[in-house]
Amino acid sequence: MVESLARVLRLDQDHLAHLVALVCEAPSPRRRKARAEVPPPGALNLLNSMTQPAFLEGRYFDVLAANPLASALSPRLSAGRNHLRDLFLDPTEQDLYPDWEEVAECLVASLRQAVGKDIDDPRFIELTGELSLASPRFVKLWAKHDVKGRTGGSLRLNHPQVGELTLNRERL
């Protein structure tokens, strides 16, 4: 029935997967406090061995770790930062992306997919609450209810010291 509804609504695969997750999965258990995301040691070893800029992100775009090349692209790509928060609230970070509007849309749609129906997650509530109060653009994008998984592709950056760069990105 869900797939029939998706066909009638002409949903793409990302939206269909999101709808199925909302309707068919068992409800999440209630949480009392947020759990810290910790990258596995093997992922940290891989990150540190890479000769390309790379970083590890958590479910809500918290930067868990970054190699020196990633931090050279943006000092905000460092452990403890939140990529989504920086993208919406830090003008210096916004200036880094010539296609800021597209990047922002992609991250918000990815956030919606990441949260699914786990909307009682304290980390999600904290992050979206902060962004909703501080960024009218976030509010508008969140209200669109777009859902999209993040995939690889090219990313344009306007680095303050190097100039314009086009990087290939991949999500692993």
JOGILIN-V158850 format. One record per pair of residues at least 12 apart in sequence whose C-alpha atoms are under 10 Angstrom apart, sorted by the first residue. I is the first residue (numbers start at 0). J is the second residue. Records with the same first field share a line. If there is no record, write none. Layout:
I=J ; J
//
This chain:
1=15 ; 18 ; 19 ; 22 ; 23
2=15 ; 16 ; 18 ; 19
4=18
5=18 ; 19
11=146 ; 147
12=146 ; 147 ; 148
13=108 ; 109 ; 112 ; 145 ; 146 ; 147 ; 148 ; 149
14=112 ; 144 ; 145 ; 146 ; 147 ; 148
15=146
16=112 ; 115 ; 146 ; 147 ; 148
17=111 ; 112 ; 113 ; 114 ; 115 ; 116 ; 146 ; 147 ; 148
18=112 ; 115 ; 116 ; 146
19=115
20=112 ; 115 ; 116
21=115 ; 116 ; 117
22=116
24=115 ; 116
25=116
26=116 ; 117
27=116 ; 117 ; 118 ; 119 ; 120
28=117 ; 119 ; 120
29=117 ; 119 ; 120 ; 121
30=119 ; 120 ; 121
31=119 ; 120 ; 121
32=120 ; 121 ; 122
33=120 ; 121 ; 122 ; 123
34=120 ; 121 ; 122
35=57 ; 63 ; 122
36=56 ; 57 ; 58 ; 59 ; 61 ; 62 ; 63
37=55 ; 56 ; 57 ; 63 ; 64
38=55 ; 56 ; 57 ; 63 ; 64
42=54 ; 55 ; 64
43=55 ; 63 ; 64 ; 65 ; 66
45=66
46=64 ; 65 ; 66 ; 67
47=64 ; 65 ; 66 ; 67 ; 68
48=66
49=66 ; 67 ; 68
50=66 ; 67 ; 68
51=66 ; 67 ; 68 ; 69 ; 166
52=65 ; 66 ; 67 ; 68 ; 69 ; 70 ; 71 ; 72 ; 76 ; 166 ; 168
53=65 ; 66 ; 67 ; 68 ; 69 ; 70 ; 76 ; 168 ; 169 ; 170
54=66 ; 67 ; 68 ; 69 ; 70 ; 76 ; 77 ; 78
55=76 ; 77 ; 78 ; 170 ; 171
56=76 ; 77 ; 78 ; 80 ; 81 ; 82 ; 170
57=81 ; 82 ; 113
58=109 ; 110 ; 112 ; 113 ; 114 ; 122 ; 123
59=81 ; 82 ; 83 ; 84 ; 106 ; 109 ; 110 ; 111 ; 113 ; 114 ; 122 ; 123 ; 126 ; 127
60=80 ; 81 ; 82 ; 83 ; 84 ; 106 ; 109 ; 110 ; 113 ; 126
61=76 ; 77 ; 78 ; 79 ; 80 ; 81 ; 82 ; 83 ; 84 ; 122
62=75 ; 76 ; 77 ; 78 ; 79 ; 80 ; 81 ; 82 ; 83
63=76 ; 77 ; 78 ; 79 ; 80 ; 81
64=76 ; 77 ; 78 ; 79 ; 80
65=77 ; 78
66=78
71=158
72=95 ; 156 ; 157 ; 158 ; 159 ; 160 ; 161 ; 164
73=91 ; 92 ; 95 ; 156 ; 158 ; 159
74=92
75=89 ; 91 ; 92
76=92
81=126
82=106
83=102 ; 103 ; 106 ; 107 ; 110 ; 126 ; 127 ; 130 ; 137
84=126 ; 127 ; 129 ; 130 ; 133 ; 134 ; 137
85=130
86=99 ; 102 ; 103 ; 106
87=99 ; 103 ; 130 ; 133 ; 134 ; 135 ; 136 ; 137
88=129 ; 130 ; 133 ; 134 ; 137
91=159
92=157 ; 158
93=156 ; 157
94=156 ; 157 ; 158 ; 159
95=155 ; 156 ; 157 ; 158 ; 159 ; 162 ; 163 ; 164
96=154 ; 155 ; 156 ; 157 ; 158 ; 163 ; 164
97=154 ; 155 ; 156 ; 157 ; 158 ; 163
98=154 ; 155 ; 156 ; 157
99=155 ; 156
100=136 ; 140
102=154 ; 155
103=136 ; 137 ; 140
104=136 ; 137 ; 139 ; 140 ; 141 ; 143 ; 145 ; 146 ; 147
105=140 ; 145 ; 146 ; 147 ; 148 ; 149 ; 150
106=140 ; 146 ; 147 ; 148 ; 149
107=127 ; 137 ; 138 ; 140 ; 141 ; 142 ; 143 ; 144 ; 145 ; 146 ; 147
108=140 ; 141 ; 143 ; 144 ; 145 ; 146 ; 147 ; 148 ; 149
109=145 ; 146 ; 147 ; 148 ; 149 ; 150
110=123 ; 127 ; 141 ; 145 ; 146 ; 147 ; 148 ; 149
111=141 ; 144 ; 145 ; 146 ; 147 ; 148
112=144 ; 145 ; 146 ; 147 ; 148 ; 149
113=146 ; 147 ; 148
115=146
127=141
148=170
149=169 ; 170
150=168 ; 169 ; 170 ; 171
151=167 ; 168 ; 169 ; 170 ; 171
152=166 ; 167 ; 168 ; 169 ; 170
153=165 ; 166 ; 167 ; 168 ; 169
154=166 ; 167 ; 168
155=167
//
